[in-house]
Amino acid sequence: MKRLFLPLLLCLPSWGAGWTCYYPLTYDHTQTGSSNSSSFPALVSFNAAAMKSGSGDVQSSAGADILFFSDSGLTTQIPSQIVYYDNVNGIGWFRVLISTLSSSTNGTIYMAVGNASPSSRTTGVWDAHTVAMWPFDNGTTLDLTDVVAGMHTLTGYSSPQAAAAKVAGAYAAGPWWASASDSGFLLGNVAQSLSAWIYMPSGASNLTIFTWGNTGSSEGVNVYVDTSPGEFAIVGGPTAIYPHPGFSTGSWYHIAFTFDGTNLSEYVNGVLTYGPSAFSFNTVAGGGLGTAYQNGTTNAGSISALRVSSVARGSDWIKAEYNNENAPGDIGSPGFWTFGARTLLGIARRRTIVVQ
């Protein structure tokens, strides 16, 4: 009796069909504060050869086949947004919606990579309280577009610049002034939050980080850095406070201000440094939004990831925002996110059967 040895090609299960691979991404709950945050737009970043298009796993030069899912079967897509993708060098910055960012348990999502016909990207990263957010693009090309709804495009003056920065390699350097084309984000004396990354080079002084409203007629708010005493200053109408001594040039700082309608709080690098303390803004009658300028000089500072919200964000939200953006993590380099092992999909297995 002859025995025939026939190769049989067996494929993996059909889950993840069409995708080359995925990475499990797990966030560290010890970096999220002591309470959960809802609808959190987490930053996911990478810089890896495997994430190049052509020579890597990615097939779309625009990064269209880098999507995020809640399950390893890649059946339920999570809303995401491309902040920046460099297909030649495999560098990417994405915002991904985490519906509940837990303070007690690590959470895992899945980044799917490589698909000739990916489904459309699910949108809706930003919650209803996020009025505007300017990442200022990729550090090479300055983009003053609001990425939340595209409603608050800024107008740059005095030769605004762009270069590498803390978040997404994107910032605007001065001296420059930017004003909004409408007044929808000028929130006045109501609940609100502003946050950003700022930087001042050596020799700079009295940098306006941002100003909104008509500050010329004491109907708005200025937030600026005075390097002579080394402190942040907040000026709201006729009120001025100097809550944070110890600021120095040559370093990036994450700053956040929240106002609940009565009390003002300031956070630096995720830590409460002032308040909550009673504060009053004058009614905003008009004006614009200014960022990162220093009057009459070219040695001005920089700003990155400027965000305006119509609610007073909680301290745990701000802590998570700082930790996430300060060290988001990368493939092979844990941070806020730890990238798990690259898992290949759709690979055939060869098995030999015997026919007698």
C-alpha positions as CSV (number, residue, x, y, z in Angstrom):
1,M,0.0,0.0,0.0
2,K,1.3,3.3,-1.0
3,R,1.2,6.3,1.3
4,L,0.8,9.7,-0.2
5,F,2.0,12.7,1.8
6,L,-0.1,15.7,0.8
7,P,0.5,19.2,2.1
8,L,-2.6,20.9,3.4
9,L,-2.7,24.6,3.8
10,L,-4.7,25.8,6.8
11,C,-5.3,29.4,7.5
12,L,-5.8,31.1,10.8
13,P,-9.4,32.1,11.8
14,S,-11.1,34.8,9.8
15,W,-11.0,37.3,12.6
16,G,-8.9,40.3,11.7
17,A,-9.4,39.5,8.0
18,G,-7.5,41.9,5.7
19,W,-5.1,43.2,8.4
20,T,-1.4,42.5,8.5
21,C,-1.0,42.7,12.2
22,Y,-2.1,44.5,15.4
23,Y,-0.5,45.8,18.6
24,P,-2.3,45.6,22.0
25,L,-1.9,48.9,23.7
26,T,-2.3,49.0,27.5
27,Y,-2.5,52.3,29.5
28,D,-1.1,52.5,33.0
29,H,-3.9,53.4,35.4
30,T,-1.5,54.7,38.0
31,Q,-1.0,57.7,35.7
32,T,-4.7,58.6,35.5
33,G,-5.4,60.0,38.9
34,S,-7.8,58.8,41.6
35,S,-11.0,58.8,39.7
36,N,-12.2,57.8,36.2
37,S,-12.3,60.2,33.3
38,S,-15.0,59.9,30.6
39,S,-14.6,60.4,26.9
40,F,-10.8,61.0,27.2
41,P,-9.0,61.8,23.9
42,A,-5.8,59.9,24.6
43,L,-2.6,60.5,22.6
44,V,-1.0,57.5,20.9
45,S,2.4,58.0,19.3
46,F,5.0,55.8,17.6
47,N,8.3,56.1,15.8
48,A,9.3,52.7,14.3
49,A,10.4,51.2,11.0
50,A,7.5,48.7,11.1
51,M,5.1,51.7,10.9
52,K,6.5,53.0,7.5
53,S,4.5,52.5,4.4
54,G,6.0,50.5,1.6
55,S,9.0,49.1,3.6
56,G,6.9,48.6,6.7
57,D,3.5,47.1,7.5
58,V,1.4,50.2,6.6
59,Q,0.0,50.2,3.1
60,S,-1.5,53.7,3.0
61,S,0.9,56.6,2.7
62,A,-1.7,58.7,4.6
63,G,-2.0,56.2,7.4
64,A,-5.6,55.3,6.5
65,D,-4.9,51.7,7.5
66,I,-3.9,52.5,11.0
67,L,-7.1,52.1,13.0
68,F,-8.0,51.3,16.6
69,F,-10.3,48.7,18.0
70,S,-11.7,47.7,21.4
71,D,-11.2,44.0,20.8
72,S,-8.4,41.7,19.4
73,G,-10.9,40.4,16.8
74,L,-10.8,43.9,15.3
75,T,-14.6,44.0,15.1
76,T,-15.4,47.2,17.1
77,Q,-13.6,50.3,15.9
78,I,-12.8,53.1,18.4
79,P,-13.0,56.7,17.2
80,S,-9.6,58.1,16.3
81,Q,-8.0,61.1,14.5
82,I,-4.7,61.4,12.8
83,V,-2.7,64.3,14.2
84,Y,0.3,63.6,12.1
85,Y,1.7,60.7,10.1
86,D,5.1,60.5,8.4
87,N,5.0,57.5,6.2
88,V,8.7,57.7,5.2
89,N,10.1,57.5,8.8
90,G,7.2,55.6,10.5
91,I,6.3,58.4,12.8
92,G,2.7,58.9,13.9
93,W,0.6,60.8,16.4
94,F,-3.1,59.9,16.9
95,R,-5.9,60.9,19.2
96,V,-8.0,57.9,20.3
97,L,-11.2,58.1,22.3
98,I,-11.2,56.1,25.6
99,S,-14.8,56.1,26.7
100,T,-13.8,55.4,30.3
101,L,-10.2,56.0,31.4
102,S,-10.0,53.9,34.6
103,S,-8.1,54.9,37.7
104,S,-8.2,51.4,39.2
105,T,-7.5,49.0,36.3
106,N,-5.3,49.1,33.3
107,G,-7.1,49.2,30.0
108,T,-6.2,47.7,26.6
109,I,-7.1,48.7,23.0
110,Y,-5.7,47.3,19.7
111,M,-4.0,49.2,17.0
112,A,-4.5,47.4,13.6
113,V,-2.0,48.0,10.9
114,G,-1.8,47.2,7.2
115,N,-4.9,46.8,5.1
116,A,-5.4,47.3,1.4
117,S,-9.1,48.2,1.9
118,P,-9.5,49.4,5.4
119,S,-12.9,50.6,6.6
120,S,-13.5,54.3,7.1
121,R,-12.0,55.9,10.2
122,T,-14.6,56.3,13.0
123,T,-14.8,59.9,14.0
124,G,-15.9,61.6,17.2
125,V,-12.7,61.7,19.4
126,W,-13.6,65.0,21.1
127,D,-16.3,65.3,23.7
128,A,-19.0,67.9,23.6
129,H,-17.1,70.1,26.1
130,T,-14.0,70.5,23.9
131,V,-14.5,73.8,22.2
132,A,-11.3,73.9,20.2
133,M,-7.9,72.3,20.0
134,W,-4.9,73.4,18.0
135,P,-2.0,70.9,17.7
136,F,-0.2,73.3,15.3
137,D,0.6,70.5,12.9
138,N,3.9,68.6,12.6
139,G,6.7,71.0,13.5
140,T,7.6,71.7,9.9
141,T,4.4,73.2,8.5
142,L,2.4,75.5,10.7
143,D,-1.3,74.8,10.8
144,L,-3.6,77.1,12.7
145,T,-6.7,75.0,12.1
146,D,-8.9,73.8,15.0
147,V,-9.1,70.0,14.8
148,V,-12.2,69.6,16.8
149,A,-14.8,70.9,14.4
150,G,-12.7,73.2,12.1
151,M,-14.7,76.2,13.3
152,H,-11.9,78.2,15.0
153,T,-9.1,78.7,12.5
154,L,-6.5,81.2,13.8
155,T,-4.9,83.9,11.8
156,G,-1.2,84.4,12.3
157,Y,0.7,87.7,12.3
158,S,4.3,88.8,12.5
159,S,5.7,85.8,10.7
160,P,4.6,82.8,12.8
161,Q,6.9,79.8,12.7
162,A,6.8,76.1,13.3
163,A,9.4,73.6,14.5
164,A,9.8,70.6,16.8
165,A,7.9,70.7,20.1
166,K,6.7,68.7,23.1
167,V,3.5,67.3,21.7
168,A,3.3,65.9,18.1
169,G,6.4,67.8,17.1
170,A,4.1,70.8,16.6
171,Y,4.3,74.4,17.8
172,A,4.0,78.0,16.9
173,A,6.8,80.3,17.7
174,G,6.6,84.1,17.9
175,P,6.5,86.8,17.9
176,W,3.0,86.3,16.6
177,W,-0.6,87.0,17.4
178,A,-3.5,84.9,16.4
179,S,-7.2,85.8,16.5
180,A,-10.3,83.7,15.9
181,S,-12.6,84.3,13.0
182,D,-15.6,84.1,15.3
183,S,-16.3,84.5,18.9
184,G,-17.8,81.0,19.7
185,F,-14.9,80.1,22.0
186,L,-14.7,83.3,23.9
187,L,-16.3,81.9,27.0
188,G,-16.4,84.9,29.3
189,N,-17.3,84.6,33.0
190,V,-18.5,81.0,32.7
191,A,-17.1,77.5,33.4
192,Q,-14.1,76.9,31.2
193,S,-10.6,75.3,31.0
194,L,-7.5,76.1,29.0
195,S,-4.4,73.9,28.7
196,A,-1.3,73.9,26.7
197,W,2.4,73.1,26.6
198,I,4.7,76.2,26.7
199,Y,8.4,76.9,26.3
200,M,10.5,80.0,26.8
201,P,14.1,80.2,25.5
202,S,16.8,81.8,27.5
203,G,16.7,85.5,27.3
204,A,12.9,85.7,26.8
205,S,10.7,87.6,29.2
206,N,7.0,88.5,29.7
207,L,5.7,85.9,27.3
208,T,1.9,86.0,26.8
209,I,0.9,82.3,26.7
210,F,-2.7,83.0,25.7
211,T,-5.1,85.8,26.0
212,W,-8.8,85.8,25.2
213,G,-11.4,88.5,25.2
214,N,-10.8,92.2,24.8
215,T,-8.0,92.6,27.3
216,G,-7.3,96.2,26.1
217,S,-10.5,97.3,27.8
218,S,-10.1,95.0,30.8
219,E,-12.8,92.7,29.6
220,G,-10.7,89.6,29.1
221,V,-8.0,87.4,30.5
222,N,-4.2,87.3,30.0
223,V,-2.1,84.4,31.1
224,Y,1.6,85.1,30.8
225,V,5.1,84.2,32.1
226,D,7.3,86.8,33.7
227,T,10.8,85.4,33.8
228,S,12.2,88.2,36.0
229,P,10.6,86.8,39.2
230,G,10.1,83.5,37.4
231,E,6.3,83.0,37.7
232,F,3.1,82.6,35.9
233,A,0.7,85.4,36.1
234,I,-3.1,85.5,35.4
235,V,-4.8,88.8,34.7
236,G,-8.6,88.8,34.5
237,G,-10.0,92.2,33.9
238,P,-8.9,94.2,36.9
239,T,-7.7,91.2,38.9
240,A,-4.1,90.0,38.8
241,I,-2.5,87.0,40.6
242,Y,0.9,85.5,40.5
243,P,0.4,81.9,41.7
244,H,3.4,79.9,40.6
245,P,7.0,81.0,41.4
246,G,9.8,78.9,40.2
247,F,9.3,79.0,36.4
248,S,12.6,78.7,34.4
249,T,13.5,79.1,30.7
250,G,14.7,76.3,28.5
251,S,12.1,73.7,29.6
252,W,8.6,72.6,28.4
253,Y,5.8,73.0,30.9
254,H,2.2,71.7,30.8
255,I,-0.1,74.3,32.2
256,A,-3.9,74.2,32.8
257,F,-6.3,76.7,34.2
258,T,-9.9,75.8,35.2
259,F,-12.7,78.0,36.2
260,D,-16.0,76.7,37.6
261,G,-17.8,80.0,37.4
262,T,-16.6,81.0,40.9
263,N,-13.2,79.6,41.6
264,L,-10.0,79.5,39.5
265,S,-7.4,76.8,39.7
266,E,-3.9,76.5,38.1
267,Y,-2.1,73.2,37.4
268,V,1.6,72.9,36.3
269,N,2.8,69.5,35.0
270,G,-0.4,67.9,36.3
271,V,-0.1,69.2,39.9
272,L,-2.4,71.8,41.5
273,T,-0.3,74.9,42.2
274,Y,-3.0,77.5,42.9
275,G,-6.6,77.5,44.1
276,P,-9.3,76.7,43.9
277,S,-9.7,80.4,44.8
278,A,-12.4,82.9,44.2
279,F,-11.9,84.8,40.9
280,S,-14.0,86.9,38.7
281,F,-13.7,87.6,34.9
282,N,-15.3,90.6,33.4
283,T,-17.8,90.0,30.7
284,V,-16.2,89.5,27.4
285,A,-17.4,92.0,24.8
286,G,-15.2,91.0,21.9
287,G,-11.6,90.4,20.9
288,G,-9.7,87.3,20.0
289,L,-7.3,84.6,21.1
290,G,-3.6,85.4,21.3
291,T,-0.8,82.8,21.8
292,A,2.9,82.6,22.3
293,Y,4.1,86.1,21.5
294,Q,6.4,88.7,23.0
295,N,6.0,92.3,22.0
296,G,8.6,93.6,19.6
297,T,11.1,90.7,19.9
298,T,12.1,87.7,18.0
299,N,13.2,85.7,21.0
300,A,9.7,84.7,21.9
301,G,8.4,81.4,23.3
302,S,6.5,78.5,21.9
303,I,3.1,76.8,22.5
304,S,1.8,73.3,21.7
305,A,-1.5,71.5,22.0
306,L,-3.6,74.4,23.0
307,R,-7.0,73.3,24.1
308,V,-10.2,75.2,25.2
309,S,-13.1,73.5,27.0
310,S,-16.5,74.7,28.1
311,V,-16.3,72.9,31.5
312,A,-13.9,73.0,34.4
313,R,-11.9,69.8,33.9
314,G,-11.2,67.8,37.0
315,S,-7.8,67.4,38.6
316,D,-7.6,63.7,37.5
317,W,-8.4,64.6,33.9
318,I,-5.6,67.2,33.9
319,K,-3.1,64.7,35.6
320,A,-3.9,62.1,33.0
321,E,-3.6,64.7,30.2
322,Y,-0.1,65.7,31.4
323,N,1.1,62.1,31.9
324,N,-0.3,60.9,28.6
325,E,1.3,63.8,26.6
326,N,4.5,64.0,28.5
327,A,5.6,60.4,27.9
328,P,2.9,58.6,25.7
329,G,5.1,55.6,25.1
330,D,6.3,53.9,21.9
331,I,6.8,50.5,20.4
332,G,9.5,48.9,22.6
333,S,9.5,51.9,25.0
334,P,6.7,51.9,27.6
335,G,5.2,55.2,28.9
336,F,1.6,56.0,29.5
337,W,0.9,53.3,26.9
338,T,2.8,50.0,26.7
339,F,2.8,48.4,23.2
340,G,2.4,44.7,23.3
341,A,4.0,42.3,20.9
342,R,3.2,42.7,17.2
343,T,0.6,40.0,16.3
344,L,0.5,38.8,12.7
345,L,-2.8,38.0,11.1
346,G,-3.9,35.8,8.2
347,I,-0.8,33.7,8.1
348,A,-1.2,30.3,6.5
349,R,0.0,27.2,8.3
350,R,1.3,24.1,6.4
351,R,0.3,20.6,7.7
352,T,1.0,17.2,6.1
353,I,-1.6,14.6,5.9
354,V,-1.1,10.9,5.0
355,V,-3.4,9.1,2.5
356,Q,-3.2,5.3,2.5
